[in-house]
Amino acid sequence: MKFSEIAKDQWAELQPYLDTCLLPITGLTGSESPWEAGDRLEELRDALDLIEIPYRGRVVTYPAVQYVPGQAGERILDDVCHALKEAGFRYVVAITAAARVSGMLPAAADLQLYVDPASLQASPDDARRSVTAQIQSLWTRENGA
């Protein structure tokens, strides 16, 4: 679910089931042309589809962090992850399709996912299986299974 699909009066009822937050990270620098920015957003959308669609009743997608300014961005991303956990999410999954950000994914996230757009386009089934395995591994190792 997208954060905007949850009404204030629904949250208390849904929160026990929606224990995983997706934190999308676009990884823009500000130097992109309009079409490049559009491409980055589409790549991130495609990566998010690997989780949002099959796990609709378990994950909440928060607004994307659009710009990540170098090392300061790493600290910001960690702070956001900590805040999301304080807000009640058991798991935070940081996800990006931007290669330049893949090495900066926040350590405070329970899972850091980089989905390579070229690999996703070339072999969507392999990408889906990989992401599914990582998500399920996160949930099962945390539950002692």
N, C-alpha and C positions, 0 to 999 in steps of 0.2 A: 504494500500500500504506500501511497505517497503521503507524506505528512499532512498535506492539505485535504486529504480525504477523511481525516479523523476529526470529528466534532468534539468540542469540549466535554459534552455530556456523555460521550461514548468512551473516552479514554480510560476511565477507571475499570470499565468492563472488559475492554480489549487488551489492556496492558499485560496481563499475565500470559497472553498468547503471542503478543508482538514483542518478543524479548530481544530481537536482533535489529540493530540500526545499521543501515547502509549509509556510509558517508562518501558520496561521489566527489572525486577531485578532478576537475577539468584540466588544471595545470597550464592555464593561459599565462602568457608573459606580458601581454599588452601590445606586443609588436606584431601580432597577427593581422593579416588583412581580414576584412569581413568574411570572405569565403573560407579562409583558413579557420577562423573562429567557429564558423558553422560546421566545418568538417570535424573539429575537435569535439564539439557537442554531440554530433551524430555518432562518433566513435564511442563516446562515453555512454550514450543511450543504448547502443548495441551491447556493450559490456554489461550494463545494468540489467538488460533483458534476460541475461543468463541466470540471474538470481530472482529478480522481481516476479517473473512469470511463474516459475515452478514453486516458489515459496511465498506466495501472496499472503497467506494467513499467518506468516511467522515473522516477516520483515517489514520494517518501515524505512522508506527512503527519505532522507533528509535533503534539504537544499544543497546543491553542489557548492563546493569551495571552488570558485572560478579561477582565481589568481593565486599563485604560490611563489612569493618572492624569495627564492633561495633559502638560506639557513634560517632566516626569520620565519619563513613559511613552515619549516619543520616544527618549530616551537608552537606556532599557531595551531597546526594540525594536531599536535599532541594535546594541547589545551582543549581543543574542541572535543577530542575523544574522551578526555577525562570528564568534561562537562556532560557529555551524553550519558556516560555511565552514572554520574551523579543524578541525572534526570530520571534514572530508573531502567536503562537498558542493560541487560546482562552481557550482551555481546555488541561490539562495534566492529564493523567490517569496512575498512578503507579500500576503495576501489578506484582505479584509474585506467585510462587507455593511453595516457601520455608517457612515452618512454622517459622523458626528462624528469618526470616526477617519480618514476618507479623506485628509485633509490632513496627517495625522501618520504616514503609512506610512513606514517606515524607509528612509532614503537608502542604507543599506548593503545593502538587498535589490537583487537584480539586476532584479527586476520588482515593481512595486507595482500591485496590482489592487484596484479598488473595483468591486464588482458591486452595482448598485442593485437591491434586492429588487423594487421596483415594475416596473422595466424588465424584469427577469428573468421575472416573472410575466406581464407583458403580451406579451412577445415572446421566449420562450425560445430560439428558433432564432437570432435576431439576437445575443442574449447569448452563446450558444455559439460562434457564428462569430467574434465579437469577441475572446473569451478565447482561442480556438484560434489566431487570427492573432497575438495578442500572445505567447503561449507559443512558437509556432513561430518567430516573429521573434527572440525571445531566443536560441533554440538555433541558428538559422542565422547570425545576425550574429556570435555568439561563435565559430562554426566557420568563418567566412570565406566562407560560401556566399552 
